[in-house]
Amino acid sequence: IINKTTFYKYYQDVFDLSDKLENECLDRCQLDVESISALFSDPMAFIKGAPAFESNEDLKILFRGRENLLIEKIKARLFSLYETDKLSTAERIKLYFIVNGGMDTLQQLTTKGISKEEIEAVIAELILKL
């Protein structure tokens, strides 16, 4: 048990604590450096280099019932990895299209009985065509 004074010394409220725990957990699941640069050139390597969020027990516990928040945090992480002033307008559009479209497609179609591997293969193929 922790004293309220001690708690509020480190956190603004329980939502602040939750946000910090979620971010720490996502930090441990970060993409490996090699796969980050492969998004446009070798999207399957990028996809395979992504951590298996669905098999991470810490994330399951933290985001139970709040899976959409997890998806939004993952998207924000991906954008922060790529979003720089060096991206052209076309590259920025591609990035948003890939991240938003890919994550939403994966989330929606896995609930419809299509295998994750099949979805990933098609997404990788589409990215290459961009």
Chimera marker file (.cmm) of the C-alpha trace (Angstrom):
<marker_set name="trace">
<marker id="1" x="0.000" y="0.000" z="0.000" r="1" g="1" b="0" radius="0.5"/>
<marker id="2" x="1.232" y="3.443" z="-0.885" r="1" g="1" b="0" radius="0.5"/>
<marker id="3" x="0.503" y="6.739" z="0.829" r="1" g="1" b="0" radius="0.5"/>
<marker id="4" x="-1.576" y="9.212" z="-1.246" r="1" g="1" b="0" radius="0.5"/>
<marker id="5" x="1.039" y="11.910" z="-0.760" r="1" g="1" b="0" radius="0.5"/>
<marker id="6" x="3.741" y="9.651" z="-2.156" r="1" g="1" b="0" radius="0.5"/>
<marker id="7" x="1.539" y="8.648" z="-5.107" r="1" g="1" b="0" radius="0.5"/>
<marker id="8" x="0.764" y="12.242" z="-6.062" r="1" g="1" b="0" radius="0.5"/>
<marker id="9" x="4.409" y="13.189" z="-5.746" r="1" g="1" b="0" radius="0.5"/>
<marker id="10" x="5.105" y="11.003" z="-8.806" r="1" g="1" b="0" radius="0.5"/>
<marker id="11" x="1.780" y="10.957" z="-10.677" r="1" g="1" b="0" radius="0.5"/>
<marker id="12" x="-0.907" y="13.529" z="-11.395" r="1" g="1" b="0" radius="0.5"/>
<marker id="13" x="-3.673" y="10.928" z="-11.138" r="1" g="1" b="0" radius="0.5"/>
<marker id="14" x="-4.399" y="7.263" z="-11.897" r="1" g="1" b="0" radius="0.5"/>
<marker id="15" x="-4.631" y="8.078" z="-15.611" r="1" g="1" b="0" radius="0.5"/>
<marker id="16" x="-1.087" y="9.450" z="-15.525" r="1" g="1" b="0" radius="0.5"/>
<marker id="17" x="0.090" y="6.237" z="-13.849" r="1" g="1" b="0" radius="0.5"/>
<marker id="18" x="-1.738" y="4.145" z="-16.443" r="1" g="1" b="0" radius="0.5"/>
<marker id="19" x="-0.241" y="6.152" z="-19.319" r="1" g="1" b="0" radius="0.5"/>
<marker id="20" x="3.284" y="5.752" z="-17.939" r="1" g="1" b="0" radius="0.5"/>
<marker id="21" x="2.840" y="1.993" z="-17.443" r="1" g="1" b="0" radius="0.5"/>
<marker id="22" x="1.457" y="1.605" z="-20.971" r="1" g="1" b="0" radius="0.5"/>
<marker id="23" x="4.334" y="3.569" z="-22.485" r="1" g="1" b="0" radius="0.5"/>
<marker id="24" x="6.924" y="1.581" z="-20.541" r="1" g="1" b="0" radius="0.5"/>
<marker id="25" x="5.361" y="-1.635" z="-21.794" r="1" g="1" b="0" radius="0.5"/>
<marker id="26" x="5.322" y="-0.371" z="-25.387" r="1" g="1" b="0" radius="0.5"/>
<marker id="27" x="8.979" y="0.678" z="-25.014" r="1" g="1" b="0" radius="0.5"/>
<marker id="28" x="9.867" y="-2.946" z="-24.254" r="1" g="1" b="0" radius="0.5"/>
<marker id="29" x="8.014" y="-4.024" z="-27.406" r="1" g="1" b="0" radius="0.5"/>
<marker id="30" x="9.704" y="-1.503" z="-29.695" r="1" g="1" b="0" radius="0.5"/>
<marker id="31" x="10.453" y="-2.492" z="-33.265" r="1" g="1" b="0" radius="0.5"/>
<marker id="32" x="14.001" y="-3.600" z="-33.840" r="1" g="1" b="0" radius="0.5"/>
<marker id="33" x="16.160" y="-0.999" z="-35.586" r="1" g="1" b="0" radius="0.5"/>
<marker id="34" x="16.742" y="-2.970" z="-38.781" r="1" g="1" b="0" radius="0.5"/>
<marker id="35" x="13.061" y="-3.493" z="-39.485" r="1" g="1" b="0" radius="0.5"/>
<marker id="36" x="12.249" y="0.189" z="-38.977" r="1" g="1" b="0" radius="0.5"/>
<marker id="37" x="14.082" y="1.223" z="-42.140" r="1" g="1" b="0" radius="0.5"/>
<marker id="38" x="12.418" y="-1.560" z="-44.136" r="1" g="1" b="0" radius="0.5"/>
<marker id="39" x="8.861" y="-0.173" z="-44.180" r="1" g="1" b="0" radius="0.5"/>
<marker id="40" x="9.034" y="1.079" z="-47.764" r="1" g="1" b="0" radius="0.5"/>
<marker id="41" x="11.747" y="-1.185" z="-49.195" r="1" g="1" b="0" radius="0.5"/>
<marker id="42" x="10.905" y="-4.556" z="-47.594" r="1" g="1" b="0" radius="0.5"/>
<marker id="43" x="7.524" y="-4.275" z="-45.876" r="1" g="1" b="0" radius="0.5"/>
<marker id="44" x="7.375" y="-7.966" z="-44.960" r="1" g="1" b="0" radius="0.5"/>
<marker id="45" x="10.640" y="-7.598" z="-43.022" r="1" g="1" b="0" radius="0.5"/>
<marker id="46" x="9.112" y="-4.576" z="-41.294" r="1" g="1" b="0" radius="0.5"/>
<marker id="47" x="5.945" y="-6.512" z="-40.436" r="1" g="1" b="0" radius="0.5"/>
<marker id="48" x="7.885" y="-9.550" z="-39.208" r="1" g="1" b="0" radius="0.5"/>
<marker id="49" x="10.185" y="-7.284" z="-37.155" r="1" g="1" b="0" radius="0.5"/>
<marker id="50" x="7.221" y="-5.841" z="-35.302" r="1" g="1" b="0" radius="0.5"/>
<marker id="51" x="6.735" y="-7.354" z="-31.893" r="1" g="1" b="0" radius="0.5"/>
<marker id="52" x="3.842" y="-9.715" z="-31.390" r="1" g="1" b="0" radius="0.5"/>
<marker id="53" x="1.630" y="-7.338" z="-29.454" r="1" g="1" b="0" radius="0.5"/>
<marker id="54" x="-1.211" y="-9.831" z="-29.268" r="1" g="1" b="0" radius="0.5"/>
<marker id="55" x="0.973" y="-12.363" z="-27.449" r="1" g="1" b="0" radius="0.5"/>
<marker id="56" x="2.360" y="-9.894" z="-24.906" r="1" g="1" b="0" radius="0.5"/>
<marker id="57" x="0.662" y="-10.613" z="-21.571" r="1" g="1" b="0" radius="0.5"/>
<marker id="58" x="1.551" y="-7.206" z="-20.070" r="1" g="1" b="0" radius="0.5"/>
<marker id="59" x="-0.175" y="-5.418" z="-22.930" r="1" g="1" b="0" radius="0.5"/>
<marker id="60" x="-3.202" y="-7.709" z="-22.715" r="1" g="1" b="0" radius="0.5"/>
<marker id="61" x="-3.613" y="-6.808" z="-19.050" r="1" g="1" b="0" radius="0.5"/>
<marker id="62" x="-2.972" y="-3.075" z="-19.451" r="1" g="1" b="0" radius="0.5"/>
<marker id="63" x="-5.248" y="-2.643" z="-22.462" r="1" g="1" b="0" radius="0.5"/>
<marker id="64" x="-8.011" y="-5.155" z="-21.672" r="1" g="1" b="0" radius="0.5"/>
<marker id="65" x="-11.190" y="-3.558" z="-22.930" r="1" g="1" b="0" radius="0.5"/>
<marker id="66" x="-9.208" y="-0.639" z="-24.354" r="1" g="1" b="0" radius="0.5"/>
<marker id="67" x="-7.689" y="-2.257" z="-27.448" r="1" g="1" b="0" radius="0.5"/>
<marker id="68" x="-8.433" y="0.816" z="-29.571" r="1" g="1" b="0" radius="0.5"/>
<marker id="69" x="-6.206" y="2.888" z="-27.298" r="1" g="1" b="0" radius="0.5"/>
<marker id="70" x="-3.410" y="0.354" z="-27.822" r="1" g="1" b="0" radius="0.5"/>
<marker id="71" x="-3.822" y="0.619" z="-31.608" r="1" g="1" b="0" radius="0.5"/>
<marker id="72" x="-3.675" y="4.418" z="-31.415" r="1" g="1" b="0" radius="0.5"/>
<marker id="73" x="-0.536" y="4.319" z="-29.256" r="1" g="1" b="0" radius="0.5"/>
<marker id="74" x="1.149" y="1.904" z="-31.676" r="1" g="1" b="0" radius="0.5"/>
<marker id="75" x="0.238" y="4.164" z="-34.603" r="1" g="1" b="0" radius="0.5"/>
<marker id="76" x="1.655" y="7.183" z="-32.765" r="1" g="1" b="0" radius="0.5"/>
<marker id="77" x="4.898" y="5.264" z="-32.147" r="1" g="1" b="0" radius="0.5"/>
<marker id="78" x="5.198" y="4.347" z="-35.818" r="1" g="1" b="0" radius="0.5"/>
<marker id="79" x="4.559" y="7.925" z="-36.911" r="1" g="1" b="0" radius="0.5"/>
<marker id="80" x="7.180" y="9.202" z="-34.485" r="1" g="1" b="0" radius="0.5"/>
<marker id="81" x="9.759" y="6.789" z="-35.930" r="1" g="1" b="0" radius="0.5"/>
<marker id="82" x="9.275" y="8.080" z="-39.462" r="1" g="1" b="0" radius="0.5"/>
<marker id="83" x="7.805" y="11.543" z="-39.205" r="1" g="1" b="0" radius="0.5"/>
<marker id="84" x="10.635" y="13.924" z="-39.968" r="1" g="1" b="0" radius="0.5"/>
<marker id="85" x="11.073" y="17.084" z="-41.949" r="1" g="1" b="0" radius="0.5"/>
<marker id="86" x="13.009" y="14.994" z="-44.472" r="1" g="1" b="0" radius="0.5"/>
<marker id="87" x="9.878" y="13.191" z="-45.697" r="1" g="1" b="0" radius="0.5"/>
<marker id="88" x="8.401" y="14.508" z="-48.887" r="1" g="1" b="0" radius="0.5"/>
<marker id="89" x="4.673" y="15.155" z="-49.030" r="1" g="1" b="0" radius="0.5"/>
<marker id="90" x="4.220" y="11.958" z="-51.058" r="1" g="1" b="0" radius="0.5"/>
<marker id="91" x="6.206" y="9.927" z="-48.496" r="1" g="1" b="0" radius="0.5"/>
<marker id="92" x="4.181" y="11.409" z="-45.644" r="1" g="1" b="0" radius="0.5"/>
<marker id="93" x="0.919" y="10.492" z="-47.403" r="1" g="1" b="0" radius="0.5"/>
<marker id="94" x="2.210" y="6.954" z="-47.981" r="1" g="1" b="0" radius="0.5"/>
<marker id="95" x="3.230" y="6.656" z="-44.331" r="1" g="1" b="0" radius="0.5"/>
<marker id="96" x="-0.212" y="7.669" z="-43.049" r="1" g="1" b="0" radius="0.5"/>
<marker id="97" x="-1.951" y="5.450" z="-45.593" r="1" g="1" b="0" radius="0.5"/>
<marker id="98" x="0.193" y="2.437" z="-44.682" r="1" g="1" b="0" radius="0.5"/>
<marker id="99" x="0.047" y="2.814" z="-40.909" r="1" g="1" b="0" radius="0.5"/>
<marker id="100" x="-3.633" y="3.722" z="-40.607" r="1" g="1" b="0" radius="0.5"/>
<marker id="101" x="-4.803" y="1.347" z="-43.323" r="1" g="1" b="0" radius="0.5"/>
<marker id="102" x="-2.577" y="-1.531" z="-42.284" r="1" g="1" b="0" radius="0.5"/>
<marker id="103" x="-3.411" y="-1.389" z="-38.588" r="1" g="1" b="0" radius="0.5"/>
<marker id="104" x="-7.142" y="-0.987" z="-39.177" r="1" g="1" b="0" radius="0.5"/>
<marker id="105" x="-7.203" y="-3.787" z="-41.747" r="1" g="1" b="0" radius="0.5"/>
<marker id="106" x="-5.302" y="-6.144" z="-39.471" r="1" g="1" b="0" radius="0.5"/>
<marker id="107" x="-7.540" y="-5.316" z="-36.510" r="1" g="1" b="0" radius="0.5"/>
<marker id="108" x="-10.817" y="-5.713" z="-38.401" r="1" g="1" b="0" radius="0.5"/>
<marker id="109" x="-10.072" y="-8.720" z="-40.587" r="1" g="1" b="0" radius="0.5"/>
<marker id="110" x="-8.511" y="-10.921" z="-37.908" r="1" g="1" b="0" radius="0.5"/>
<marker id="111" x="-11.915" y="-10.911" z="-36.219" r="1" g="1" b="0" radius="0.5"/>
<marker id="112" x="-13.485" y="-12.147" z="-39.466" r="1" g="1" b="0" radius="0.5"/>
<marker id="113" x="-11.538" y="-15.402" z="-39.586" r="1" g="1" b="0" radius="0.5"/>
<marker id="114" x="-8.748" y="-14.363" z="-41.970" r="1" g="1" b="0" radius="0.5"/>
<marker id="115" x="-5.324" y="-15.409" z="-40.727" r="1" g="1" b="0" radius="0.5"/>
<marker id="116" x="-2.897" y="-12.740" z="-39.560" r="1" g="1" b="0" radius="0.5"/>
<marker id="117" x="-0.223" y="-14.145" z="-41.887" r="1" g="1" b="0" radius="0.5"/>
<marker id="118" x="-2.488" y="-13.881" z="-44.945" r="1" g="1" b="0" radius="0.5"/>
<marker id="119" x="-3.423" y="-10.292" z="-44.096" r="1" g="1" b="0" radius="0.5"/>
<marker id="120" x="0.236" y="-9.345" z="-43.533" r="1" g="1" b="0" radius="0.5"/>
<marker id="121" x="1.267" y="-10.833" z="-46.896" r="1" g="1" b="0" radius="0.5"/>
<marker id="122" x="-1.357" y="-8.841" z="-48.775" r="1" g="1" b="0" radius="0.5"/>
<marker id="123" x="-0.527" y="-5.635" z="-46.874" r="1" g="1" b="0" radius="0.5"/>
<marker id="124" x="3.186" y="-6.090" z="-47.665" r="1" g="1" b="0" radius="0.5"/>
<marker id="125" x="2.377" y="-6.638" z="-51.334" r="1" g="1" b="0" radius="0.5"/>
<marker id="126" x="0.241" y="-3.484" z="-51.431" r="1" g="1" b="0" radius="0.5"/>
<marker id="127" x="2.943" y="-1.402" z="-49.738" r="1" g="1" b="0" radius="0.5"/>
<marker id="128" x="5.437" y="-2.447" z="-52.401" r="1" g="1" b="0" radius="0.5"/>
<marker id="129" x="3.036" y="-1.260" z="-55.100" r="1" g="1" b="0" radius="0.5"/>
<marker id="130" x="2.866" y="2.181" z="-53.532" r="1" g="1" b="0" radius="0.5"/>
<link id1="1" id2="2" r="1" g="1" b="0" radius="0.2"/>
<link id1="2" id2="3" r="1" g="1" b="0" radius="0.2"/>
<link id1="3" id2="4" r="1" g="1" b="0" radius="0.2"/>
<link id1="4" id2="5" r="1" g="1" b="0" radius="0.2"/>
<link id1="5" id2="6" r="1" g="1" b="0" radius="0.2"/>
<link id1="6" id2="7" r="1" g="1" b="0" radius="0.2"/>
<link id1="7" id2="8" r="1" g="1" b="0" radius="0.2"/>
<link id1="8" id2="9" r="1" g="1" b="0" radius="0.2"/>
<link id1="9" id2="10" r="1" g="1" b="0" radius="0.2"/>
<link id1="10" id2="11" r="1" g="1" b="0" radius="0.2"/>
<link id1="11" id2="12" r="1" g="1" b="0" radius="0.2"/>
<link id1="12" id2="13" r="1" g="1" b="0" radius="0.2"/>
<link id1="13" id2="14" r="1" g="1" b="0" radius="0.2"/>
<link id1="14" id2="15" r="1" g="1" b="0" radius="0.2"/>
<link id1="15" id2="16" r="1" g="1" b="0" radius="0.2"/>
<link id1="16" id2="17" r="1" g="1" b="0" radius="0.2"/>
<link id1="17" id2="18" r="1" g="1" b="0" radius="0.2"/>
<link id1="18" id2="19" r="1" g="1" b="0" radius="0.2"/>
<link id1="19" id2="20" r="1" g="1" b="0" radius="0.2"/>
<link id1="20" id2="21" r="1" g="1" b="0" radius="0.2"/>
<link id1="21" id2="22" r="1" g="1" b="0" radius="0.2"/>
<link id1="22" id2="23" r="1" g="1" b="0" radius="0.2"/>
<link id1="23" id2="24" r="1" g="1" b="0" radius="0.2"/>
<link id1="24" id2="25" r="1" g="1" b="0" radius="0.2"/>
<link id1="25" id2="26" r="1" g="1" b="0" radius="0.2"/>
<link id1="26" id2="27" r="1" g="1" b="0" radius="0.2"/>
<link id1="27" id2="28" r="1" g="1" b="0" radius="0.2"/>
<link id1="28" id2="29" r="1" g="1" b="0" radius="0.2"/>
<link id1="29" id2="30" r="1" g="1" b="0" radius="0.2"/>
<link id1="30" id2="31" r="1" g="1" b="0" radius="0.2"/>
<link id1="31" id2="32" r="1" g="1" b="0" radius="0.2"/>
<link id1="32" id2="33" r="1" g="1" b="0" radius="0.2"/>
<link id1="33" id2="34" r="1" g="1" b="0" radius="0.2"/>
<link id1="34" id2="35" r="1" g="1" b="0" radius="0.2"/>
<link id1="35" id2="36" r="1" g="1" b="0" radius="0.2"/>
<link id1="36" id2="37" r="1" g="1" b="0" radius="0.2"/>
<link id1="37" id2="38" r="1" g="1" b="0" radius="0.2"/>
<link id1="38" id2="39" r="1" g="1" b="0" radius="0.2"/>
<link id1="39" id2="40" r="1" g="1" b="0" radius="0.2"/>
<link id1="40" id2="41" r="1" g="1" b="0" radius="0.2"/>
<link id1="41" id2="42" r="1" g="1" b="0" radius="0.2"/>
<link id1="42" id2="43" r="1" g="1" b="0" radius="0.2"/>
<link id1="43" id2="44" r="1" g="1" b="0" radius="0.2"/>
<link id1="44" id2="45" r="1" g="1" b="0" radius="0.2"/>
<link id1="45" id2="46" r="1" g="1" b="0" radius="0.2"/>
<link id1="46" id2="47" r="1" g="1" b="0" radius="0.2"/>
<link id1="47" id2="48" r="1" g="1" b="0" radius="0.2"/>
<link id1="48" id2="49" r="1" g="1" b="0" radius="0.2"/>
<link id1="49" id2="50" r="1" g="1" b="0" radius="0.2"/>
<link id1="50" id2="51" r="1" g="1" b="0" radius="0.2"/>
<link id1="51" id2="52" r="1" g="1" b="0" radius="0.2"/>
<link id1="52" id2="53" r="1" g="1" b="0" radius="0.2"/>
<link id1="53" id2="54" r="1" g="1" b="0" radius="0.2"/>
<link id1="54" id2="55" r="1" g="1" b="0" radius="0.2"/>
<link id1="55" id2="56" r="1" g="1" b="0" radius="0.2"/>
<link id1="56" id2="57" r="1" g="1" b="0" radius="0.2"/>
<link id1="57" id2="58" r="1" g="1" b="0" radius="0.2"/>
<link id1="58" id2="59" r="1" g="1" b="0" radius="0.2"/>
<link id1="59" id2="60" r="1" g="1" b="0" radius="0.2"/>
<link id1="60" id2="61" r="1" g="1" b="0" radius="0.2"/>
<link id1="61" id2="62" r="1" g="1" b="0" radius="0.2"/>
<link id1="62" id2="63" r="1" g="1" b="0" radius="0.2"/>
<link id1="63" id2="64" r="1" g="1" b="0" radius="0.2"/>
<link id1="64" id2="65" r="1" g="1" b="0" radius="0.2"/>
<link id1="65" id2="66" r="1" g="1" b="0" radius="0.2"/>
<link id1="66" id2="67" r="1" g="1" b="0" radius="0.2"/>
<link id1="67" id2="68" r="1" g="1" b="0" radius="0.2"/>
<link id1="68" id2="69" r="1" g="1" b="0" radius="0.2"/>
<link id1="69" id2="70" r="1" g="1" b="0" radius="0.2"/>
<link id1="70" id2="71" r="1" g="1" b="0" radius="0.2"/>
<link id1="71" id2="72" r="1" g="1" b="0" radius="0.2"/>
<link id1="72" id2="73" r="1" g="1" b="0" radius="0.2"/>
<link id1="73" id2="74" r="1" g="1" b="0" radius="0.2"/>
<link id1="74" id2="75" r="1" g="1" b="0" radius="0.2"/>
<link id1="75" id2="76" r="1" g="1" b="0" radius="0.2"/>
<link id1="76" id2="77" r="1" g="1" b="0" radius="0.2"/>
<link id1="77" id2="78" r="1" g="1" b="0" radius="0.2"/>
<link id1="78" id2="79" r="1" g="1" b="0" radius="0.2"/>
<link id1="79" id2="80" r="1" g="1" b="0" radius="0.2"/>
<link id1="80" id2="81" r="1" g="1" b="0" radius="0.2"/>
<link id1="81" id2="82" r="1" g="1" b="0" radius="0.2"/>
<link id1="82" id2="83" r="1" g="1" b="0" radius="0.2"/>
<link id1="83" id2="84" r="1" g="1" b="0" radius="0.2"/>
<link id1="84" id2="85" r="1" g="1" b="0" radius="0.2"/>
<link id1="85" id2="86" r="1" g="1" b="0" radius="0.2"/>
<link id1="86" id2="87" r="1" g="1" b="0" radius="0.2"/>
<link id1="87" id2="88" r="1" g="1" b="0" radius="0.2"/>
<link id1="88" id2="89" r="1" g="1" b="0" radius="0.2"/>
<link id1="89" id2="90" r="1" g="1" b="0" radius="0.2"/>
<link id1="90" id2="91" r="1" g="1" b="0" radius="0.2"/>
<link id1="91" id2="92" r="1" g="1" b="0" radius="0.2"/>
<link id1="92" id2="93" r="1" g="1" b="0" radius="0.2"/>
<link id1="93" id2="94" r="1" g="1" b="0" radius="0.2"/>
<link id1="94" id2="95" r="1" g="1" b="0" radius="0.2"/>
<link id1="95" id2="96" r="1" g="1" b="0" radius="0.2"/>
<link id1="96" id2="97" r="1" g="1" b="0" radius="0.2"/>
<link id1="97" id2="98" r="1" g="1" b="0" radius="0.2"/>
<link id1="98" id2="99" r="1" g="1" b="0" radius="0.2"/>
<link id1="99" id2="100" r="1" g="1" b="0" radius="0.2"/>
<link id1="100" id2="101" r="1" g="1" b="0" radius="0.2"/>
<link id1="101" id2="102" r="1" g="1" b="0" radius="0.2"/>
<link id1="102" id2="103" r="1" g="1" b="0" radius="0.2"/>
<link id1="103" id2="104" r="1" g="1" b="0" radius="0.2"/>
<link id1="104" id2="105" r="1" g="1" b="0" radius="0.2"/>
<link id1="105" id2="106" r="1" g="1" b="0" radius="0.2"/>
<link id1="106" id2="107" r="1" g="1" b="0" radius="0.2"/>
<link id1="107" id2="108" r="1" g="1" b="0" radius="0.2"/>
<link id1="108" id2="109" r="1" g="1" b="0" radius="0.2"/>
<link id1="109" id2="110" r="1" g="1" b="0" radius="0.2"/>
<link id1="110" id2="111" r="1" g="1" b="0" radius="0.2"/>
<link id1="111" id2="112" r="1" g="1" b="0" radius="0.2"/>
<link id1="112" id2="113" r="1" g="1" b="0" radius="0.2"/>
<link id1="113" id2="114" r="1" g="1" b="0" radius="0.2"/>
<link id1="114" id2="115" r="1" g="1" b="0" radius="0.2"/>
<link id1="115" id2="116" r="1" g="1" b="0" radius="0.2"/>
<link id1="116" id2="117" r="1" g="1" b="0" radius="0.2"/>
<link id1="117" id2="118" r="1" g="1" b="0" radius="0.2"/>
<link id1="118" id2="119" r="1" g="1" b="0" radius="0.2"/>
<link id1="119" id2="120" r="1" g="1" b="0" radius="0.2"/>
<link id1="120" id2="121" r="1" g="1" b="0" radius="0.2"/>
<link id1="121" id2="122" r="1" g="1" b="0" radius="0.2"/>
<link id1="122" id2="123" r="1" g="1" b="0" radius="0.2"/>
<link id1="123" id2="124" r="1" g="1" b="0" radius="0.2"/>
<link id1="124" id2="125" r="1" g="1" b="0" radius="0.2"/>
<link id1="125" id2="126" r="1" g="1" b="0" radius="0.2"/>
<link id1="126" id2="127" r="1" g="1" b="0" radius="0.2"/>
<link id1="127" id2="128" r="1" g="1" b="0" radius="0.2"/>
<link id1="128" id2="129" r="1" g="1" b="0" radius="0.2"/>
<link id1="129" id2="130" r="1" g="1" b="0" radius="0.2"/>
</marker_set>
